[in-house]
Amino acid sequence: MDNKGKAGCGCLFILLIIIMVFLGLFIHPFTLKIISKQFRYEDRIFKSDVIFVPYFAEDKHGETYIEAFREYWAGNGRAIWIEDEKVLGVSLFDIVNQLARTRGIKENVIFKVEADGDEKTRIDKIKNIIIKSGVKKIIVIVPEYASRRFHLLLNGKDEKLTFILKPVHLSCFKMDRWWKDSISRQLLFREAWEIGSIYFQKFKIGETKNNKEKK
C-alpha cells in the first residue's frame, strides 16, 4: 500500500500540529497551507470488495457519495455501503439510492449500515458488521480534512481488514485558505481536537497495559 499522504505520526507530531493550528491566524499563509495538508491522508486505490461512505453532516452536496459512484464505475468496488442517518426525517439511504439511479446505478448496489453511539463506538460497530459480512478490502470515502483522523480510527496493528482511504474535496472546505473561512476553520479545529483525543486515548490504554504488566 502506498501512503501518499503520510507526513509523520506520533503524539509529538500531532501536538505540534494542534499548537500550530490554534496559532494559525498569526502565521504566514504558506505555513498555514502546509498545516492543512497534514490533515490529508491518501492510500493508493486498488480493487476492493466494498466502497464505504461514512456520514458527514457537512457534505450538503453529496460529494462523498458522487465520488463513491465514480469508484464503482471505475470497477474498484462491487457494492457501495453507506452509513445511514435521518436527514430532515428522511433516510439518507433513500436519498443516495435516488441519486444513484439518476447515474444509472442499480438499486442492489447500494446498501446501508446502521450504528449508534459516539464516533468511536459507531466505527467499532461498523467494523464488526464488515468482519461478519466476510469483506476483506474496503475503500473508505471521506472529506480530505478528515482523512488523517479516519486513518487513525480505522487502522490498527491487529486489524483484520484492509481499509483504503480516499480523500475527497468538499466545496464547504477551503484547503488553501481555511484560515479566512469560518466553516473551514471550525472543521480544521474539530479535526485537530479529535485527532488529539485519539492519541490521548491510545496513551491511556498504553499506560493501563503497562501498569497491569508491572503488577
C-alpha atoms as one frame of an Amber mdcrd trajectory, in Angstrom:
protein
   0.000   0.000   0.000   1.319   3.420  -0.957   0.614   6.012   1.733   0.745
   9.152  -0.413  -0.483  11.420   2.340   1.737  10.102   5.097   3.605  13.010
   6.660   4.591  11.559  10.009   2.777  10.347  13.092   3.042  10.136  16.851
   1.875  12.165  19.777   4.594  14.817  19.448   3.788  15.389  15.779   0.058
  15.768  16.442   0.685  18.012  19.452   2.807  20.311  17.315   0.132  20.394
  14.605  -2.579  21.272  17.137  -0.461  24.098  18.582   0.258  25.413  15.088
  -3.418  25.300  14.157  -4.507  27.333  17.156  -1.727  29.829  16.461  -2.502
  29.688  12.753  -4.032  33.134  12.418  -0.643  34.648  13.269   1.399  32.553
  10.843   2.343  33.216   7.211  -0.210  31.860   4.643   2.367  29.465   3.166
   2.781  27.779   6.556  -0.988  27.694   7.051  -1.376  25.810   3.768   1.213
  23.280   4.914  -0.684  22.812   8.198  -3.960  21.972   6.447  -2.223  19.421
   4.224  -1.086  17.483   7.315  -4.720  16.512   7.882  -4.890  14.858   4.462
  -4.093  11.164   4.120  -4.370   9.105   0.934  -3.821   5.464   0.027  -3.248
   4.045  -3.422  -6.577   2.784  -4.732  -6.911  -0.828  -5.867  -9.852  -3.158
  -6.476 -11.740  -3.907  -3.288 -14.863  -5.711  -2.107 -16.793  -2.660  -0.923
 -16.797   1.132  -1.155 -17.886   2.606   2.180 -19.070   6.171   2.818 -19.386
   7.347   6.456 -21.923  10.062   7.255 -20.737  13.682   7.294 -23.373  16.316
   8.082 -21.339  18.997   6.298 -21.482  17.114   2.975 -24.518  19.092   1.805
 -23.982  18.362  -1.904 -23.378  14.615  -1.624 -19.816  14.921  -2.891 -18.546
  11.871  -0.992 -21.357   9.749  -2.499 -20.694  11.034  -6.015 -17.034  10.039
  -5.581 -18.194   6.579  -4.432 -20.203   6.285  -7.672 -17.063   7.168  -9.659
 -15.043   4.480  -7.896 -17.834   1.965  -8.538 -17.940   2.788 -12.270 -14.134
   2.502 -12.334 -14.532  -1.111 -11.160 -12.869  -0.569  -7.789 -15.737  -1.997
  -5.718 -18.637  -4.408  -6.208 -21.011  -2.583  -3.837 -21.421   0.759  -2.080
 -22.176   0.799   1.637 -23.302   3.989   3.341 -23.707   4.883   6.993 -27.414
   5.623   7.237 -28.818   8.658   9.065 -32.062  10.603   9.143 -31.883  13.907
   7.243 -34.954  16.074   7.889 -36.834  12.900   8.768 -35.825  11.116   5.556
 -33.464   8.136   5.413 -30.117   9.073   3.849 -30.119   5.616   2.259 -33.249
   6.536   0.254 -31.730   9.851  -0.839 -28.471   8.209  -2.004 -30.427   5.480
  -3.800 -32.314   8.119  -5.767 -29.056   9.909  -6.546 -27.527   6.621  -7.705
 -30.454   5.804 -10.006 -30.047   9.141 -11.803 -26.499   7.979 -12.601 -27.573
   4.573 -13.881 -26.587   2.573 -10.792 -28.920  -0.309  -9.906 -30.677  -0.497
  -6.539 -28.970  -3.708  -5.468 -25.585  -1.945  -5.450 -26.317   0.427  -2.533
 -26.559  -0.969   0.997 -26.952   0.749   4.348 -25.034   0.261   7.581 -26.615
   1.432  10.826 -24.745   2.106  14.072 -25.381   4.377  17.045 -23.253   5.941
  19.780 -20.284   8.293  19.570 -17.959   8.146  16.576 -15.501   5.616  18.050
 -18.374   3.339  19.096 -20.022   3.627  15.669 -16.766   2.842  13.880 -16.184
  -0.246  16.057 -19.729  -1.472  15.385 -19.347  -0.903  11.649 -16.044  -2.814
  11.704 -17.805  -5.771  13.340 -20.559  -5.653  10.707 -17.936  -5.657   7.948
 -15.992  -8.556   9.512 -19.168 -10.671   9.874 -20.039  -9.992   6.221 -16.774
 -11.582   5.080 -15.493  -8.405   3.401 -11.696  -8.023   3.474 -10.842  -4.885
   1.493 -12.764  -1.608   1.787 -12.315   1.736   0.089 -13.421   4.449   2.533
 -14.520   7.770   1.011 -14.058  10.721   3.384 -13.548  14.505   3.123  -9.861
  15.334   2.716  -9.661  17.245   6.022 -10.967  14.160   7.891  -8.818  11.562
   6.114  -5.933  11.620   8.625  -8.375  11.095  11.519 -10.112   8.180   9.788
  -6.770   6.585   9.003  -6.032   6.629  12.733  -9.529   5.386  13.640  -9.631
   2.517  11.175  -6.118   1.143  11.111  -4.630  -0.805  13.992  -1.769  -3.250
  14.488  -4.124  -6.232  14.757  -6.553  -5.056  12.083  -8.274  -7.909  10.212
  -9.468  -5.623   7.427  -7.691  -3.570   4.788  -9.007  -0.001   4.769  -8.060
   2.133   1.769  -8.584   5.858   2.416  -9.766   8.019  -0.489  -9.884  11.742
   0.428 -12.413  13.914  -1.402 -12.512  17.688  -1.710 -15.742  19.167  -0.312
 -16.852  22.578  -1.537 -17.536  23.670   2.060 -13.835  23.372   2.952 -11.234
  25.764   1.549  -7.957  23.865   1.869  -5.705  26.659   0.567  -7.317  29.481
   2.590  -9.014  27.731   5.511  -7.942  30.447   7.968 -10.064  33.021   6.087
 -13.256  30.943   6.076 -15.240  30.380   9.294 -16.617  26.946   8.322 -13.186
  25.728   7.219 -11.639  26.941  10.489 -14.292  25.150  12.530 -13.777  21.907
  10.606  -9.990  22.010  10.951 -10.127  22.884  14.658 -12.548  19.996  15.168
 -10.182  17.625  13.382  -7.238  18.797  15.489  -9.240  18.212  18.663 -10.475
  14.766  17.555  -7.006  13.624  16.482  -5.606  14.781  19.815  -8.366  12.799
  21.573  -7.499   9.649  19.606  -3.846   9.858  20.642  -4.819  10.636  24.230
  -6.997   7.514  24.354  -4.179   5.406  22.906  -1.800   6.857  25.507  -4.252
   5.997  28.319  -4.695   2.442  27.019  -0.926   2.057  26.761  -0.458   3.289
  30.315  -3.116   0.891  31.619  -1.428  -2.072  29.898   1.975  -1.107  31.326
   0.552  -0.811  34.850  -1.050  -4.256  34.580   2.229  -5.791  33.363   4.129
  -4.273  36.318   1.634  -5.755  38.768
